[in-house]
């Protein structure tokens, strides 16, 4: 189900945003260690940080909109209304410049709005349903394994971000976190050994996509434990 594919991609975007978007000192330090985006640690949330998160939000919106336009997704007035509302807010945000923000607090307020929209896009995905024709498929559709590989790559990248963040001097070492990271790494390594011949239908692909999403959600939980 392509809904699952997009959910995996979105979870990856959201996980990365969580590492980059928090305003407190510890989370900011984690972000810098994880992304190697700055040479020196800083507790300030800047307009450039806001721009990066805005770019992640627009990327997520484009992916959700693209999914909705797929023939495999059933059309819905409610989904279309929510997408339109999200797009209007995104367009309004895109017109803002650094001069529109007087201080860091106003930047963080806007960043919280970005996270709200990301959460709303996640809910829009849950509202989408596949058509009967798409659900009836009994074989691997063209490009399905390639999509799965992209989702796996997102998972690996997100895992690496979380692991790098944990290894930062800003994070206290924790046996529970280490155990969860080891478990996630083991599952990721097992998935990496699978080839296209190991899947006989889209159902098999969807099952693996679901597993990828579950691991991403687990990494999300690890991020919470580190804060």
N, C-alpha and C positions, 0 to 999 in steps of 0.2 A: 504494500500500500504506500503510495507516494506521500501520503500524510505522515507516515513514520519517517520517511527519508528526510522530509523537511524538518520534522521535529528534531531529528538528530543534528542537522546543520544549525538550527536555531539554538539548540542547547549549547552547541559549541560557541556560537557567538555570544550567548548570554554568559557562559562561564568565563570567557575572556573578558567581557565587560565587567563582571564582578571583580576580577583581579585588578582592573584598571580604574574602576569608577568610584571606589570608596573614598570618602573625604578625610577619615581620621589618619593620624600619623602612621600607625602600624600598617594599615592596609595600603597606604601610599608607598611605604618602604617596600612592602611585598611586591607591589606592582612594578616598581623600578627594578628590583632584583629579577623578577620573572621575565620581564620584557627587555631588559638591558637598554631601556629607552633613555637613560640619563647616566652621566658619569658620576654624579654626586647625589647623595640622598637628599630629599626635600620633603617637607610636610605641606607644601603649598599645592593647591589644586589650581591649575592655570587655564586660560582660555584655550591653549593648545590641547590640553587634556580633554576639555569639553568638545573640541572639534573632532578628536579621535573617537570619542564615544558617540557623537552625532553621526559620524561616518559608519560606525558599527550598527547604529539604529537604522539608518537608511538602507544599508545592505540587508538587514533582517527584513525590513518592510518589502524591499524588492523581491526577496525570496518568497515571502508569504504571498504577495500579489501574483507572482509567476506560478506558484503552486495552484492558486485559486483559478487561474485561467486555463489550467490543464483540462483536457477533455475527460480525464478520469475523475475529476472532482465535481460533485453535484452543485449546481448553482443555488445560491441562497441570498435572499434580500437582506437578511440580518448581517451576514458576512460582508456583503457589499457596502452596507451602511457604515459598519465599523471600520472597514478599510478606508472609506472616503473620509471619515472623521480623523483617523490616524494620519492620513496623507495631508489633510488641511493643517493639522498641528505641526507636522514635520516641515511643511513648506513655510509656515510662519517662523519656526525656529531658524530655518535656513537663511532668513533675511536679517538675523541679528548679527551685529559685529561686536568686536571687543569693547568698543566705546559704549555699548548698551549695558555693560555690567560695571557697577561701581566698586564692588569688592568681591572677595572670595566667597562670601556667603551667598551672594546672588548667583555666582557660577554653580555652586553646589545645589541651589534650589532648582536651577535649570537641569542639572545633571540628574536630580531625582525625578524630574519630569520625563527625561529620556528613559530612565529605568522603568517608569510607569508604563510608557508606551511599549517597551520591550515585553513587559509582562502582559499587556493587552494583546500584543501580536501572538504571544504564546497561547492565550485563550482563544483567539480567532482560529488558530490551527486546530484546536480541540473541537471547534464548532463545525469544521468541514467534514463532509462524508464523501466516500467514493461512490461512483455510480455502480449500478448492478453489473454492467458489462465489465467494469474494471475488477470487481470482486470475483467474477467467475473465472478469471484467468487461471489456467492450470499448468502453465509452463513459464520459463524465465523469459520475460519480455526483453526486447532489444535495449541495451544500455543499462539494464537493472544492476548487473554486477559492477559496471563502471561507477554507477551511483553509489553502490555499497563501498567500493574502494575509496571514493571521495569522503564518505562518512567515516570510514576507518581512519583515514588520514587526519580528519578533524579530531577524532578521538585521541590519536597519538599526540597531536600537537597540544591539545588541551591537557593531557596527562603530563607532558613535559613542562608546561607552564606551572602546573600545580606542584610538581616535584621540585622544580627550580625555586619556586617560592618557599617551599618547606625548608630547603637547604640554606635559605638566607639567614644571616646572623640575626635578623629581626624577629625570627620565629623560634619559640621555645620548642625543644625536641619533645616528642610525645610518642609513647609506645603504640597507642591506638592509631594515630595517624600513620605511623610507619607500617603497621600491620595492614591497614586499609590500602595504602599505596602498593605494598607488595602483592596483595590480592588482585588489585586492579591490573598491575603490570603482568601478572601471570595470565589473566584472561586475555589481555591485549596481545601477548605473545602467541597464545593459542589461536586467536583469530587471524593473526598475521600469516599462519601456515596454511590457511584455507585457499583453495583455488576455485576457479569458476566451475570446474567439473564436480565440486562438492555440493552444488546447488541444482536441484531438479525443477524448481518452480518458484514463482514470485512469493509464495507462502514461505519458502525457505529463506529467501532474501529478507522478507519482512521480519521473520523471527530473529535473524541476525541483527537487523536494524534496531529491533526492540532491545536486544542485548546491549548494543552500542549505546543506546539512549539510557539504559539503566546504569551503565558504567559512568556515563557523563553525569548523571544525577548523583551517583556516589561520589564523584570528584567534587561536585558542587557541595556535598555534605562535608567533605574533607576541608574545603576552603573555609566553611563555617567553623570547623573545629580549630583551625589555625588562628582565628581572629580573637 
